[in-house]
Amino acid sequence: MLRDDALRERLGRLAYGGDYNPEQWPEKTWAEDVELMREAGVNLVTVGVFSWAALEPEPGRYTFDWLDRVLDLLAANGIAADLATPTAAPPAWMIAARPEVLPVLADGSRLTFGARQHYCASSPVYRAGAATLVERLAARYAGHPALAMWHVGNEYPGVDGCHCAVSAEHFRRWLADRYGDLDALNEAWGTAFWGQRYGSWEEINPPGPVLGDPNPAQMVDFRRFNGDASLECFTAERDILRRFTPDVPVTTNFMASYKLLDYWRWAAEEDVVALDAYPDARDPIGQVRAAMNFDLMRSLRGGRPFILMESATGPMNSRRRNSARPPGQLRLRSHQAVARGSDSVMFFQWRASRFGAEKFFSAMVPHAGTDSRIWREVRELGAELRDLAPVAGSRVDADVAMVWDWRSWWALELRGRPSTDLAFHDQALAHYLPLWRANVPVAMVAPDADLSGYRLLVVPNLYLVSDAAATNIARFVEDGGHLVMSYFSGVVDEHDRIRRPNAFQDLLGVRIEEFNPLQVEEALTLRWSDGSESTASDWQDLMRAEGAQALASFTDGLFGPCPAVTRNAYGRGTATYVGTGLDDTRLRQVVLDAASAAGVRPTANVPEGVEAVRRGDHLFLLNHTGEEVTVAVPRPCVDLLTGTRHEGELRLEPLGVAVLSVGQIRPEGAVPRSAPSTGARNFPHQ
Ligand code: GAL
């Protein structure tokens, strides 16, 4: 049994809880804490995330007694612990004695003590201190009845790359491992440009302040290295924990679609993916961003359920204006996480802090206490989540995959590109939006992943691509898959060196000659094959069809009439290429046409603004609108949340949720994966 299955079996239902920081409170509060936890249905809390100083107040003097009492209390009340290694907050005594633990920023300044995450991931002093403490912690609590999961550190990587001498030396060793010899490095980094040739490893440093733009290959490698340096910290702690508790799952908390770490690499090293999700309560498409993040987290370990480790019951404190959550949103968005594969709903934090940098951050027990809206919502949500026990462990199936690649993301957003306004996350969201609106489940994939189980592959942007990944994508289409790929893809190899021809030239059947980023206010006119017109913005490829058919062409602009959106038959599949910025309606049309041709169907046909997600035997209906809506139900079924039986249709109140036990049905009219595509229109809004 995999360790995440063991956790689920132990909890017996979805996890509910949050970060619990009893060290911030007098001990007399603890009894009330667990009493309230029981009242709210809490069954898992994360303990001790920043408690290094509380556990080792002086070098080698350990004070585990308070944590013993906390864990005993939790165990006695049937609440499991996600026990943290407190290594994200090295204590003041360590920093005073060994200031070199503090990381150095790119401008050469060293961080000071006074917040958290203030460590250099390459520091042997930090690593040794962390290892000693983790060993003590693991030895002491292995076998403790409360221990259900280990939570290593917090939100790696802390700083965006340390530039100290120790890190520089580590970077050189990492490069030597990667390239073997200097000639290979000089070649990969293109150091013939601007006379950057290196004659010995000692000459190489992390990219620091330079005049103009730094070497992009060096930048991308430094990012990879930083991720690896942090990952070494994580795996070192994980390996210690595994020695003492081989069956207890180990995780660390990810930050959603976060740029700095390649989470494909990280997820492979942990037992369960855990997510910290803090969407803006007032963002009009917050539910779409949230959905995309949930899909990404679920996909990181091949569709296995993830843990929503941190979210907010109410306002945060990190934005300019931190709005309260509208009544009902906490419930709706929590169920959305479960619908999309979370086996938990957890928060930062249990009890709102009285002091410190985050005292205005909301909590399960707010400053206002239990006579409060937030507490009532927390209690009600806890009761509802108990009823969703049958959902735990089940999966969300997807016919559509979207490529998500961190290395390409890093390279794309360096300076010195045709347009520095082209951002991966924006592109990903724009391509995800029509699929979300159409209620089509999406799995995120690495570009070299096994794609054979999908019908449609969406590639919002893949600027940097390895040979293996380019071949993988072409093979997917050749074998009958359908592809939608957007501009500025296949442009460079994994060292950010220009590819000529473009990696996808044959697959797309177009030859791209020039890139013309449009100015912010500039709009061109596109004429579509049915004679209709739309506007194009942001980008213009000058391309020639070499086998592809034009779906839309520019009628104006620098280059005069030329193809803008194309489709190419390749093997048994088709490749659609979008060489410009389409408006929402046209991008939706392109993506959904390809989905239809691929035989993809929506999960359910529901009113606009209602999200329908199938997870295992259950259909989640989430009404993100402020209006009551009527939704057709696919068969007579029971709502797990209310116990009500529905037949024909049901009404969902504004921000309402239903979790229908629909059993193993395929969406209406679904065709088996192996069936040839019919080209029929499968989406009502097409
Ligand atoms: C997370 C972090 C928590 C807390 C929370 C609220 O990113 O892991 O420790 O700071 O944000 O800001």
Residues whose N, C-alpha, C, O or C-beta is under 5 A from the ligand:
A	BS01	GAL	E155 D276 F348
